[in-house]
């Protein structure tokens, strides 16, 4: 009779396999055995055994010519299943496409994930389509339109703790990193009902964002319009874009069960 492996060994194998998947990034989409071994502080033989199993299961692929490994098609299948499970994404996608068609700007949907924003959907501007997808990417909260919307509508105690304990990185000379200034900025976001960001994350780009609410009124995520400064022209179009965006987020919120202040029942 075959002896069963101890639970601790199985758990360790699962942990290491997941750690291997976590090694892949946009900057390093392909890695060698030695790269995994260095990152995870494992022996190359251990890494090779795990990778062989993961290749067999389809979670990793190996380029036999170069010896590099990349994520496999099973990961794409799982990602699609996860994305399709999000009701907010289903309800937001038609609005994102309509916003892009009407305004020629990129339209995005993101939710809170830990201390970052996480993209669930993105519709590229047909004027300047990207060569990659934003879906699944994360961005900071303090220097993005959606991030500010999420911060401004977070539980006040949690938001204050985050603002004063997080080490905010400066991406440009316009990034707000001072906690007191950020709090003042977020108060304006609450008053206006939307957030703006001009060259705080990347030079030459700007965005405007508004919240999507659920049945209880809690903010579930945010929608943003983004693009180059020359296209979005945010300083002169802020009110126009804010009005269009808030109408779209109100429609999505209503589909998610939220009754807006302007919607009366008789």
C-alpha positions in Angstrom: 0.0 0.0 0.0 1.3 3.4 -1.0 2.1 5.6 2.0 0.3 8.9 2.0 2.5 12.0 2.1 2.2 14.1 5.2 -0.1 17.1 4.9 2.8 19.5 5.7 4.7 18.3 2.7 1.7 18.7 0.4 1.0 22.1 1.7 4.6 23.2 1.2 4.5 22.0 -2.4 1.3 24.0 -3.1 2.8 27.0 -1.4 6.0 26.7 -3.6 4.0 26.2 -6.8 1.9 29.3 -6.1 5.1 31.2 -5.3 6.5 30.2 -8.7 3.4 31.7 -10.4 3.9 34.9 -8.4 7.4 35.3 -9.8 6.0 36.2 -13.2 5.6 40.0 -13.7 5.2 42.4 -16.5 8.9 43.2 -16.2 9.8 39.5 -16.2 7.2 37.5 -18.1 9.7 34.7 -18.8 12.1 33.1 -16.4 14.7 30.4 -16.2 15.0 27.7 -13.5 17.9 29.6 -11.9 15.8 32.8 -11.7 13.1 31.0 -9.7 15.6 29.4 -7.5 17.2 32.7 -6.6 13.9 34.5 -6.1 12.5 31.8 -3.9 15.7 30.6 -2.3 15.1 27.0 -3.4 17.4 24.5 -5.0 17.3 24.3 -8.8 16.3 20.6 -8.6 13.3 21.4 -6.4 12.2 24.2 -8.8 12.7 21.9 -11.8 10.4 19.2 -10.3 7.7 21.7 -9.5 7.9 23.3 -13.0 7.7 19.9 -14.7 4.4 19.2 -12.9 3.1 22.7 -13.6 3.9 22.3 -17.3 2.1 19.0 -17.4 -1.0 20.7 -15.9 -0.9 23.6 -18.2 -0.2 26.3 -15.7 3.3 27.0 -17.1 4.8 26.6 -20.5 8.4 25.9 -21.4 10.2 27.2 -24.5 12.3 24.2 -25.4 14.6 26.3 -27.5 15.5 29.0 -24.9 14.7 27.0 -21.7 12.6 29.9 -20.4 9.2 29.4 -18.7 6.1 31.5 -19.1 2.6 31.4 -17.8 0.4 28.8 -19.5 -3.1 28.8 -21.0 -4.7 27.4 -17.8 -3.9 30.7 -16.1 -5.8 32.5 -18.9 -8.8 30.2 -18.5 -8.9 30.7 -14.7 -8.5 34.5 -15.2 -11.5 34.6 -17.6 -13.6 32.6 -15.1 -12.7 34.9 -12.3 -13.4 38.1 -14.4 -16.8 36.7 -15.5 -17.8 36.2 -11.9 -17.7 39.9 -11.1 -21.2 41.3 -11.5 -19.9 44.9 -11.4 -17.8 44.1 -14.5 -20.8 42.7 -16.4 -22.8 45.8 -15.6 -20.0 48.3 -16.3 -18.7 46.9 -19.7 -21.5 48.3 -21.9 -21.1 51.7 -20.3 -17.3 51.6 -20.7 -17.7 50.9 -24.4 -20.3 53.7 -24.8 -18.0 56.2 -23.0 -15.1 55.3 -25.3 -17.3 55.6 -28.4 -18.7 59.0 -27.3 -15.6 60.6 -26.0 -12.7 58.8 -27.7 -11.0 58.3 -24.3 -9.9 55.2 -22.4 -12.5 53.9 -20.0 -11.6 51.8 -16.9 -13.2 49.9 -14.1 -11.2 49.1 -10.9 -11.9 47.9 -7.4 -10.0 48.0 -4.1 -7.6 45.2 -3.6 -5.6 45.5 -0.3 -4.0 48.9 -0.4 -4.1 49.2 -4.2 -6.6 49.6 -7.0 -7.1 46.5 -9.2 -8.3 46.8 -12.8 -11.3 44.6 -13.7 -12.0 46.1 -17.1 -10.5 48.5 -19.6 -11.7 49.8 -23.0 -8.9 51.4 -25.0 -9.4 54.6 -26.9 -9.6 53.7 -30.6 -7.3 56.7 -31.3 -4.4 55.1 -29.4 -4.9 51.4 -28.6 -2.4 49.9 -26.2 -0.3 46.8 -27.0 -1.1 45.3 -23.7 -4.1 45.0 -21.3 -4.6 46.9 -18.0 -6.9 44.1 -16.7 -5.3 42.5 -13.6 -2.9 45.3 -13.1 -2.6 47.2 -9.8 -1.9 50.9 -9.2 -1.4 53.1 -6.1 -4.4 54.8 -4.5 -2.9 58.2 -3.8 -2.0 59.2 -7.3 -4.8 57.8 -9.5 -8.4 59.0 -10.1 -10.1 55.7 -9.1 -7.6 55.3 -6.2 -8.7 58.6 -4.8 -12.3 57.8 -5.2 -11.8 54.5 -3.3 -9.8 56.3 -0.5 -12.3 59.1 -0.2 -15.2 56.6 0.3 -13.3 54.2 2.5 -14.2 53.8 6.2 -12.8 57.0 7.7 -10.7 55.3 10.4 -9.2 52.9 7.8 -8.5 55.7 5.4 -6.8 57.8 8.0 -4.7 54.8 9.2 -3.7 54.1 5.6 -2.9 57.7 4.7 -0.6 58.2 7.8 1.1 54.8 7.8 1.6 54.1 4.1 4.8 55.3 2.5 3.5 57.0 -0.7 5.9 56.9 -3.6 6.4 60.0 -5.7 6.0 59.2 -9.4 6.2 62.8 -10.7 6.7 66.2 -9.2 2.9 66.5 -9.1 2.3 63.4 -6.9 0.7 64.2 -3.6 2.7 62.4 -0.9 2.1 64.6 2.1 -0.7 63.0 4.3 -2.3 66.3 5.4 -2.4 67.6 1.8 -3.8 64.2 0.6 -6.6 64.4 3.3 -7.5 67.9 2.1 -7.6 66.7 -1.5 -9.8 63.7 -0.6 -12.3 66.1 1.2 -12.7 67.9 -2.1 -13.3 64.5 -3.8 -16.1 63.8 -1.4 -17.7 67.2 -2.0 -17.5 67.1 -5.8 -18.5 63.4 -6.1 -15.6 62.7 -8.4 -11.7 62.8 -8.5 -9.2 64.2 -11.0 -5.6 63.3 -11.5 -3.2 65.3 -13.8 0.3 63.9 -14.3 0.5 62.5 -10.8 1.2 58.9 -11.9 2.6 59.5 -15.4 3.7 62.7 -17.2 1.6 63.6 -20.1 -1.5 61.8 -18.9 -4.6 62.6 -16.8 -7.9 61.0 -15.7 -11.2 61.7 -14.0 -13.0 59.1 -11.9 -16.3 58.6 -10.1 -17.6 55.9 -7.7 -19.9 52.9 -8.4 -22.1 52.0 -5.4 -24.0 48.9 -4.4 -27.4 48.3 -2.9 -26.3 49.5 0.6 -24.7 52.6 -0.8 -21.2 51.3 -0.2 -18.7 52.1 -3.0 -17.9 48.9 -4.9 -15.4 50.4 -7.3 -14.7 53.3 -9.6 -14.9 54.2 -13.3 -12.4 56.5 -14.9 -11.8 58.3 -18.2 -8.2 58.6 -19.1 -5.9 59.8 -21.9 -3.1 62.0 -23.0 -3.4 65.7 -21.9 -3.9 66.7 -25.5 -7.0 64.5 -25.8 -8.7 64.7 -22.4 -8.0 68.5 -21.9 -9.1 68.1 -18.3 -8.7 71.7 -17.1 -11.2 73.0 -19.7 -13.5 70.0 -19.9 -13.7 68.9 -16.2 -17.4 69.8 -15.7 -18.4 68.3 -19.1 -16.6 65.0 -18.5 -17.6 64.8 -14.8 -21.3 65.1 -15.8 -21.1 62.4 -18.4 -19.1 60.1 -16.1 -21.4 60.5 -13.1 -24.4 59.8 -15.3 -22.7 56.6 -16.4 -21.7 55.5 -12.9 -25.2 56.3 -11.6 -26.6 53.9 -14.3 -24.2 51.2 -13.3 -24.9 51.8 -9.6 -28.6 51.4 -10.2 -28.0 48.1 -12.0 -26.1 47.0 -8.9 -29.1 47.8 -6.8 -28.4 51.3 -5.6 -31.1 53.9 -5.6 -29.6 57.3 -6.4 -30.7 60.5 -4.9 -32.2 61.6 -8.2 -34.3 58.4 -8.6 -37.8 58.6 -7.1 -40.2 55.8 -6.6 -43.9 56.4 -6.8 
